[in-house]
């Protein structure tokens, strides 16, 4: 049986090397840092790491601190500048390795609850010679006056030896710094965050974040997974971002990369390999679609003297069941006029699942607060006879309990002109009457209730992307069910559930389709990019899974009887650091653990691939014959068992 055991404890080799450096009296030698260099202050001793603090005040006013009562971006610690009086305070990096192309520096900063009443200010600078503060060249001053974590990024020339942060606040309070990242600057910076924003049956809209100030790019795409973008695939010269790839085939899976073109000098390809499948289903009211009416529930006019128009329509489950379990990303309605412009009028668009199947003449609108606003304040325009609406918030249509799909419009501002429109629609008076409801603020258009607009619905690709850390691990959760079967997971990727037993965590491989918002640990290639297939449906994991997910986002109240742990990015070996959920928000797509305080230690230990190591002691109760022992070998009574790990009949068993 393959076992992999990791611990959080301090690396012994680092301690030995430090001791040798101190013995020879040259601590600066071991402190020199290779690039890339990431430092999150987790060892809580910045001097040992090679950082220098400069202040005319007592050095105790500048310190690394735990997040109890304070804040950290990740892990348990951050750096705090505190209570500046007259002189600036400095945090100076260790000696950095040379970079022929310069360095990129980034970190997070936070004002920690001091709010707008305390304006904190700092600057970032670099030195090519010494750590003397007079030798640094400083960026423009940055102001922080809120309680959110913000990301700072800057680039510096080659020859940089040190970077420093200068705290120059006049508010005399505090500023927190965390997760400093120093990387070698690419000579031609590559783009990143390549995504698909919308689909049709033959095209896909791609967008990305530019590497620098470039204005030209090259896209390479292919139907071959793992293709080499340098030598294979179709290449397209691109002069705008976003860009629409055309000539694609409905339902075929494509892979794509993008790179920047700096006046004929190309960057490396982006790290984000994109996988997508253009697919649009045209099924709603597709028969008899040549029927037209000027009164269907697509917004008809742009101006009423004192009213805002609104409308909603219901498409029955029998028409939309195709989309059950999929994310809707695009709506297209069809007008008889090739070009219509509603001017400056703006609309909100809503989607919802509803058991309601029709409206009476005096029916009330479904409560908008129970609907999802998928587009806010958009202008509407018909081109080539199509009103195409790309959803800024994808909508998951679950199809649960055979609910119908509701589409609604709310006009939020009007323009000076009145524009009418006529739409392709299906006469539904004899099929499911009164499914459309159109209101202009003073009266209901009853004739509109006999028609349901012909609509094309586009839905998102059937995979979700994930990127692992440099250690080859990441916790992950998705708002969509995932297919985590070994057969369908990308090659080289594994998924594990977690069982906490005392201060040990047991990871067992997952081989099933899981429900939405199920937390798992992923293992694969360092910094590997993977596309996990979405399942039509999933179930809860079999047995114990102690991974928790913050599916609603933001901070939440912590249970004082527990200590919370989150995976520390890029840690090697595998590290779960503590965090306080009431001050540090765990991302919605990540998972975390909580351990009873009596078992919470700095050195949580992990064991992989031992599915029989942890069982529910309740399930095993009938087979429990003989004595029960805790992990220290002490015999305990069944009646006094608390949550934790025990040994029964030679097997480890977990009391939940």
C-alpha positions in Angstrom: 0.0 0.0 0.0 1.4 3.4 -1.0 1.6 5.8 1.9 2.7 9.5 1.7 3.2 11.3 5.0 3.8 15.0 5.3 4.1 17.3 8.3 3.9 21.0 9.0 7.0 21.0 11.2 10.0 23.2 10.5 12.5 21.8 7.9 15.5 20.4 9.8 17.8 21.0 6.9 17.0 24.7 6.9 17.8 24.9 10.6 21.2 23.1 10.0 22.1 25.5 7.2 21.2 28.5 9.2 23.4 27.2 12.1 26.3 26.8 9.7 25.8 30.3 8.3 25.7 31.8 11.8 28.8 29.9 12.8 30.9 31.3 10.0 29.6 34.8 10.8 28.0 35.5 7.4 24.3 35.3 7.7 23.8 37.3 4.5 25.1 34.5 2.4 22.4 32.0 3.3 19.8 34.8 3.1 20.3 35.5 -0.6 17.1 34.4 -2.4 16.7 32.7 -5.7 13.8 33.9 -7.9 10.9 33.3 -7.9 10.7 34.0 -4.2 7.4 33.9 -2.2 7.3 34.9 1.4 4.1 34.8 3.5 5.7 35.6 7.0 4.6 32.2 8.2 7.8 31.4 10.2 7.0 34.5 12.2 10.7 35.5 12.3 11.6 37.8 9.4 15.2 38.3 10.6 15.8 34.6 10.3 14.4 34.8 6.7 16.9 37.6 5.9 14.5 40.6 6.0 15.5 43.9 7.7 13.4 46.4 9.6 14.5 50.0 9.9 12.9 52.4 12.3 13.9 55.1 14.7 11.2 53.9 17.0 11.3 50.7 19.1 11.5 47.7 16.8 8.7 46.1 18.8 6.3 48.5 17.0 7.0 46.7 13.7 6.4 43.0 14.0 4.9 39.9 12.4 1.8 38.8 14.2 -0.8 36.0 14.3 -4.2 36.7 13.0 -6.0 36.5 16.3 -7.6 39.9 16.6 -5.6 41.0 13.5 -5.6 40.0 9.8 -3.7 37.9 7.3 -4.3 37.2 3.6 -3.3 33.5 3.9 -2.0 31.4 6.6 -1.6 32.5 10.2 0.7 35.6 9.9 1.2 38.8 8.2 3.6 41.8 8.6 2.4 44.8 10.5 3.6 48.4 10.2 2.4 50.0 13.4 2.0 53.5 14.9 4.3 55.7 12.9 5.0 59.0 14.7 7.6 61.1 12.8 10.1 58.9 10.9 9.2 56.5 8.1 9.4 52.8 8.7 11.0 50.3 6.3 10.8 46.6 5.6 13.7 45.6 3.3 14.0 42.3 1.5 16.9 39.8 1.7 19.6 40.0 -1.0 18.1 38.9 -4.3 19.6 36.9 -7.1 20.5 38.8 -10.2 17.9 38.9 -13.0 19.0 39.9 -16.5 15.5 41.2 -17.4 14.4 42.8 -14.1 11.9 41.6 -11.5 8.2 41.8 -10.9 7.1 42.4 -7.3 3.6 41.9 -5.9 2.0 41.6 -2.5 -1.3 42.2 -0.6 -2.0 45.1 1.8 -4.9 45.8 4.2 -5.9 48.6 6.5 -7.5 46.2 9.0 -10.7 47.8 10.2 -9.3 51.3 10.7 -11.6 52.5 7.9 -11.6 55.9 6.1 -10.8 57.6 9.4 -7.3 56.3 9.1 -5.5 56.9 5.8 -2.4 54.6 5.6 0.3 55.4 3.1 3.3 53.4 1.8 5.7 53.3 -1.2 7.7 50.5 -2.7 11.3 50.9 -4.0 14.4 49.1 -5.2 18.1 49.4 -4.6 20.9 48.1 -6.8 23.6 48.5 -4.1 22.9 48.4 -0.4 20.0 48.4 2.1 20.7 52.0 3.1 17.3 53.7 2.7 18.8 56.6 0.8 19.9 54.2 -2.0 16.3 53.2 -2.9 14.3 54.5 -5.9 10.7 54.8 -4.8 7.4 54.3 -6.6 4.5 56.7 -6.2 2.9 56.7 -2.8 -0.1 54.4 -2.3 -3.1 55.2 -0.1 -5.1 52.6 1.8 -8.2 53.7 3.6 -10.5 50.7 3.7 -10.6 47.2 5.2 -10.2 45.1 2.1 -7.2 43.2 0.9 -5.7 44.9 -2.2 -3.1 43.6 -4.6 0.0 45.7 -5.3 2.1 45.0 -8.5 5.2 46.7 -9.9 8.2 46.0 -12.1 11.8 47.0 -11.7 14.9 46.9 -13.9 17.7 44.4 -14.0 20.4 44.7 -11.4 18.0 45.0 -8.4 19.6 43.7 -5.2 16.8 44.7 -2.7 13.3 45.8 -2.6 11.7 47.7 0.3 8.3 48.9 1.5 8.3 52.3 3.2 5.5 53.0 5.6 4.8 56.8 5.5 1.3 57.1 7.0 0.4 60.2 8.9 -2.5 58.4 10.7 -0.4 56.7 13.3 -2.2 53.4 13.1 -1.4 50.2 11.3 -0.9 48.6 7.8 -0.7 44.9 7.1 1.4 43.2 4.3 1.2 39.6 3.3 2.2 37.1 0.5 5.1 39.0 -1.1 6.0 37.5 -4.5 9.2 38.4 -6.4 9.7 36.9 -9.9 12.0 37.3 -12.8 10.5 39.7 -15.4 9.9 38.0 -18.8 11.6 40.0 -21.5 8.3 39.9 -23.4 5.5 39.4 -20.8 3.0 36.8 -21.7 -0.8 37.2 -21.4 -2.8 35.3 -18.8 -6.4 34.4 -17.8 -7.5 33.2 -21.1 -11.2 32.4 -20.9 -14.3 32.0 -23.1 -17.0 34.6 -22.4 -19.8 33.3 -24.7 -20.5 30.7 -27.4 -22.6 30.1 -30.5 -22.9 26.8 -32.4 -20.0 27.9 -34.6 -18.0 30.5 -32.7 -16.5 31.4 -29.3 -15.6 34.8 -27.8 -12.2 34.6 -26.1 -10.7 37.2 -23.8 -7.5 37.5 -21.7 -5.4 39.8 -19.6 -2.6 41.5 -21.6 0.9 40.9 -20.5 2.0 44.5 -20.7 1.1 47.3 -23.1 1.0 45.2 -26.2 -1.8 45.6 -28.7 -1.4 42.5 -30.9 -1.6 38.8 -30.1 -1.6 35.4 -31.7 -4.1 32.6 -30.9 -3.3 29.0 -31.6 -6.1 26.4 -31.4 -6.7 22.8 -32.3 -9.0 19.8 -31.7 -6.0 17.8 -30.5 -5.4 17.7 -26.7 -1.8 18.5 -25.8 -1.0 20.0 -29.1 2.2 22.0 -29.4 1.1 25.6 -30.2 4.6 26.4 -31.7 4.3 23.7 -34.4 0.7 22.5 -34.5 -2.8 23.9 -34.7 -4.4 26.8 -36.4 -2.8 30.2 -35.7 -4.7 33.5 -35.9 -3.2 37.0 -35.8 -5.3 39.1 -33.5 -5.5 42.9 -33.0 -8.3 43.1 -30.5 -9.2 41.7 -27.1 -11.7 40.1 -26.8 -11.7 38.2 -30.1 -14.2 35.9 -31.8 -13.1 32.6 -33.2 -15.4 31.6 -36.1 -15.8 28.6 -38.3 -16.0 26.2 -35.3 -18.0 23.0 -35.3 -21.0 22.5 -32.9 -20.1 20.1 -30.1 -16.5 19.6 -31.0 -13.9 20.1 -28.2 -11.2 22.7 -28.9 -8.0 23.7 -27.1 -6.4 27.1 -27.3 -3.4 29.3 -26.3 -2.7 33.0 -26.7 0.7 34.8 -26.8 1.6 38.5 -27.1 3.2 40.1 -30.2 5.5 42.9 -29.3 6.3 44.4 -32.7 7.3 41.0 -34.1 8.8 39.7 -30.9 6.5 37.0 -29.4 6.1 36.2 -25.7 5.8 32.7 -24.4 2.4 31.2 -24.7 0.0 31.8 -21.8 0.1 29.3 -19.0 -3.7 28.8 -19.3 -4.5 26.2 -21.9 -8.2 26.8 -22.7 -10.6 23.9 -23.4 -14.1 24.6 -24.7 -16.9 23.1 -26.8 -19.1 25.6 -28.7 -22.7 24.4 -28.4 -26.0 26.1 -28.6 -29.3 24.3 -28.6 -32.1 25.9 -30.6 -35.2 24.1 -29.3 -37.5 26.5 -27.6 -40.6 27.2 -29.7 -38.7 26.2 -32.8 -41.8 24.8 -34.5 -44.3 27.3 -36.0 -41.7 30.0 -35.3 -42.8 32.1 -38.3 -45.6 33.5 -36.1 -45.1 37.1 -35.2 -46.6 39.5 -32.7 -45.7 43.0 -31.6 -46.9 42.2 -28.1 -44.6 39.4 -27.0 -42.7 39.8 -23.8 -39.4 41.1 -25.2 -39.2 44.8 -24.3 -41.3 46.7 -26.9 -40.6 50.3 -26.3 -38.0 52.5 -24.9 -40.1 55.3 -23.4 -43.2 55.9 -21.4 -43.8 59.2 -19.8 -43.8 58.0 -16.2 -43.5 54.2 -16.3 -40.8 51.6 -16.6 -41.7 48.6 -18.6 -41.2 45.0 -17.4 -42.0 41.6 -18.7 -41.6 38.0 -18.0 -42.2 34.8 -19.8 -42.3 31.1 -18.8 -40.8 28.3 -20.9 -42.2 24.9 -19.8 -39.9 22.2 -18.4 -40.8 20.0 -21.5 -39.0 22.6 -23.7 -36.0 23.4 -21.5 -35.2 20.0 -19.9 -32.3 19.8 -22.3 -30.5 22.5 -20.2 -31.0 20.8 -16.8 -27.8 20.9 -14.9 -26.1 23.3 -17.3 -25.1 27.0 -17.1 -26.9 29.3 -19.4 -24.6 32.0 -20.7 -26.5 33.5 -23.7 -30.0 34.4 -24.9 -30.9 35.3 -28.5 -34.3 36.6 -29.6 -35.3 37.1 -33.2 -37.0 40.2 -34.6 -38.7 40.7 -38.0 -36.7 43.9 -38.4 -33.1 43.5 -39.2 -31.9 46.5 -37.1 -33.4 48.0 -33.9 -31.8 50.3 -31.5 -33.4 51.2 -28.1 -31.0 54.1 -27.7 -29.9 55.0 -24.2 -32.6 52.9 -22.5 -31.2 50.2 -20.2 -32.6 46.9 -18.9 -31.9 44.4 -16.2 -32.4 40.7 -17.2 -33.5 38.0 -14.8 -33.7 34.2 -14.9 -35.3 31.9 -12.4 -36.8 28.4 -12.0 -40.5 28.4 -11.1 -43.4 26.1 -10.6 -45.7 28.7 -12.0 -46.9 27.7 -15.5 -49.1 30.6 -16.6 -50.5 34.0 -15.6 -54.0 35.3 -15.3 -54.9 38.7 -16.7 -54.4 40.4 -13.3 -51.5 38.2 -12.2 -48.7 39.7 -10.1 -45.1 39.4 -11.3 -43.0 36.8 -9.6 -41.0 38.4 -6.9 -37.8 39.7 -8.5 -35.9 39.1 -5.3 -36.3 35.4 -5.9 -34.8 35.7 -9.4 -31.1 35.9 -10.4 -30.1 39.1 -12.1 -28.0 37.8 -15.0 -27.5 41.2 -16.7 -27.6 44.6 -15.1 -28.2 47.9 -16.9 -27.6 46.8 -20.4 -28.4 48.5 -23.7 -30.4 46.4 -26.1 -29.8 46.4 -29.9 -30.9 44.2 -32.7 -28.4 43.4 -35.5 -29.1 41.1 -38.4 -32.5 40.4 -36.9 -31.0 39.1 -33.6 -31.1 40.5 -30.1 -28.1 38.7 -28.5 -27.8 39.0 -24.7 -24.6 37.7 -23.1 -25.1 37.0 -19.5 -22.6 38.6 -17.1 -23.7 36.1 -14.4 -24.1 32.5 -15.8 -27.3 30.9 -14.6 -27.4 27.3 -13.5 -30.7 25.8 -14.5 -31.0 22.7 -12.3 -34.4 21.5 -13.6 -35.1 20.3 -10.1 -38.7 19.1 -9.6 -39.4 19.7 -13.3 -39.5 23.5 -12.7 -40.1 25.8 -15.7 -37.6 28.5 -16.8 -38.6 32.1 -16.3 -37.0 35.0 -18.3 -37.7 38.5 -17.2 -36.9 42.1 -18.3 -37.0 45.2 -16.2 -36.4 48.6 -17.8 -34.2 50.7 -15.6 -33.9 53.9 -17.6 -35.7 55.3 -20.6 -34.6 57.3 -23.7 -36.3 60.1 -25.5 -37.7 58.1 -28.4 -40.2 55.3 -28.8 -39.2 52.2 -30.8 -41.6 49.3 -31.5 -40.5 45.8 -32.4 -42.1 42.7 -33.8 -40.7 39.2 -32.9 -40.8 35.7 -34.1 -42.9 33.8 -31.6 -45.0 30.7 -31.2 -48.8 30.9 -30.7 -49.2 29.0 -27.5 -52.9 29.9 -26.7 -53.9 26.2 -27.1 -50.8 24.6 -25.6 -49.9 26.4 -22.4 -51.9 29.6 -22.4 -50.9 32.9 -20.6 -47.3 32.0 -20.3 -46.1 35.5 -21.3 -46.8 38.6 -19.2 -46.1 42.1 -20.5 -46.8 45.3 -18.6 -46.1 48.9 -19.5 -46.7 50.4 -16.1 -50.4 51.0 -16.5 -51.9 48.1 -18.4 -51.4 44.5 -19.3 -51.1 43.5 -22.9 -53.4 40.5 -22.9 -52.8 39.7 -26.5 -49.2 39.2 -25.8 -50.1 36.3 -23.6 -50.9 34.2 -26.6 -47.3 34.3 -27.9 -44.0 33.0 -26.5 -40.9 34.4 -28.2 -38.6 32.1 -30.2 -35.3 32.0 -28.3 -31.9 30.4 -28.6 -30.2 29.5 -25.4 -26.4 29.0 -25.2 -24.8 27.1 -22.4 -21.3 26.9 -21.1 -18.7 24.3 -21.8 -18.8 21.0 -19.9 -15.5 21.4 -18.0 -14.2 23.7 -15.2 -10.6 24.8 -15.1 -8.2 24.4 -12.1 -4.5 25.2 -11.6 -2.4 23.4 -9.0 0.3 25.1 -6.9 4.0 24.6 -7.5 3.8 21.7 -5.0 1.2 19.9 -7.3 -1.7 20.3 -4.9 -4.8 22.5 -4.6 -8.1 22.2 -2.7 -11.1 22.7 -4.9 -14.9 23.0 -5.0 -17.3 23.9 -7.8 -20.8 25.2 -7.9 -21.5 22.5 -10.5 -21.4 18.7 -10.0 -18.1 17.2 -11.1 -17.2 13.9 -12.6 -14.2 12.7 -10.4 -14.2 9.2 -11.7 -10.7 7.9 -12.5 -11.9 7.0 -16.0 -12.9 10.6 -16.8 -10.5 12.8 -14.8 -7.6 14.3 -16.9 -4.6 12.1 -17.0 -2.3 12.5 -14.0 -4.9 14.2 -11.8 -6.3 12.6 -8.6 -8.9 13.8 -6.2 -9.1 13.0 -2.5 -11.5 13.4 0.4 -10.4 14.1 3.9 -11.0 12.5 7.3 -9.7 14.2 10.4 -8.7 12.0 13.3 -7.1 13.9 16.1 -4.2 15.8 14.7 -3.9 13.4 11.7 -5.7 13.9 8.3 -6.4 10.9 6.1 -6.8 11.5 2.4 -8.6 8.8 0.4 -8.9 8.8 -3.3 -12.4 9.7 -4.8 -13.8 7.8 -7.8 -17.4 9.1 -8.4 -19.4 12.0 -9.6 -19.8 14.4 -6.7 -22.5 17.0 -5.8 -22.0 20.7 -6.3 -19.8 22.5 -3.6 -18.0 19.3 -2.6 -14.6 20.0 -1.2 -11.6 17.8 -2.3 -7.8 17.9 -2.5 -6.4 17.6 -6.0 -3.0 16.2 -6.8 -1.2 16.4 -10.1 1.7 18.0 -11.9 3.3 21.1 -10.2 1.5 24.2 -11.6 -0.5 21.9 -13.8 -3.6 23.2 -15.6 -6.5 20.7 -15.7 -10.0 20.8 -17.0 -12.4 18.7 -14.8 -15.5 17.4 -16.5 -18.8 18.6 -15.2 -21.4 15.9 -14.4 -25.1 16.2 -15.1 -25.6 15.3 -11.5 -23.6 14.1 -8.5 -24.1 12.6 -5.1 -22.5 13.2 -1.7 -19.2 11.4 -1.1 -19.5 8.0 0.4 -18.2 7.8 3.9 -16.5 10.6 5.8 -15.4 13.8 4.1 -14.3 16.5 6.5 -13.5 19.1 3.8 -15.8 22.1 4.2 -16.7 24.7 1.6 -17.7 28.4 2.1 -20.1 28.4 -0.9 -21.7 31.8 -0.1 -18.4 33.6 0.1 -17.1 36.2 2.5 -16.1 35.8 6.2 -18.2 33.8 8.6 -18.4 33.2 12.4 -15.9 30.7 13.7 -16.7 28.0 16.2 -14.5 28.7 19.2 -14.1 25.0 20.0 -12.3 24.5 16.7 -9.2 25.6 14.8 -9.5 26.2 11.1 -6.9 25.2 8.5 -6.5 26.1 4.8 -4.0 24.8 2.3 -1.0 27.1 2.1 -0.4 27.8 -1.6 2.8 26.4 -3.1 3.9 25.0 0.3 6.4 22.1 0.2 5.9 19.8 1.9 2.1 20.0 2.0 1.0 22.5 4.6 -2.4 23.5 6.0 -2.0 26.8 7.9 -4.5 28.1 10.4 -6.8 31.0 9.6 -9.6 32.9 11.3 -12.8 32.7 9.2 -14.2 35.8 10.9 -11.4 37.9 9.5 -10.0 36.0 6.5 -12.4 35.0 3.7 -11.8 31.5 2.3 -12.6 31.5 -1.5 -15.8 29.8 -2.6 -13.8 27.4 -4.8 -11.5 26.3 -2.1 -12.0 23.8 0.8 -10.8 24.0 4.4 -10.6 21.8 7.5 -11.6 22.4 11.1 -10.0 20.5 14.0 -11.1 20.4 17.6 -8.9 22.7 19.7 -7.5 19.9 21.8 -6.1 18.2 18.7 -5.0 21.4 16.9 -1.3 21.5 16.7 1.3 23.2 14.5 2.3 19.9 12.9 -0.9 18.3 11.5 0.2 15.1 9.8 -1.3 13.7 6.6 -1.5 10.2 5.2 -2.6 9.2 1.7 -4.2 6.2 0.1 -5.1 4.2 3.2 -8.9 3.8 2.8 -9.2 1.4 5.7 -7.3 3.6 8.1 -10.4 5.6 9.2 -13.9 4.2 9.7 -16.9 5.5 11.5 -16.8 3.9 14.9 -20.6 3.9 14.9 -20.7 1.8 11.7 -18.0 -0.5 13.1 -19.8 -0.8 16.5 -21.3 -4.4 15.9 -17.7 -5.7 15.1 -16.2 -4.0 18.2 -15.1 -6.8 20.4 -12.4 -6.2 23.0 -10.8 -3.1 24.3 -10.7 0.4 22.8 -7.5 2.4 23.0 -6.6 6.0 22.2 -3.5 6.9 20.1 -1.2 7.0 23.2 -2.2 3.4 24.1 -4.4 4.2 27.0 -7.5 2.0 27.4 -10.8 4.0 27.3 -14.4 3.1 28.1 -16.9 3.0 25.1 -19.2 5.2 27.1 -16.7 8.0 27.5 -15.6 8.2 23.8 -15.3 11.7 22.4 -14.7 12.8 18.8 -11.3 11.6 17.7 -9.3 8.6 16.5 -9.1 5.3 18.4 -7.7 1.8 17.9 -10.2 -1.0 18.0 -9.2 -4.5 17.1 -5.9 -3.3 15.6 -7.7 -0.8 13.3 -7.9 2.9 13.5 -11.5 4.1 13.8 -12.8 7.7 13.8 -15.6 8.8 16.2 -17.6 11.6 14.4 
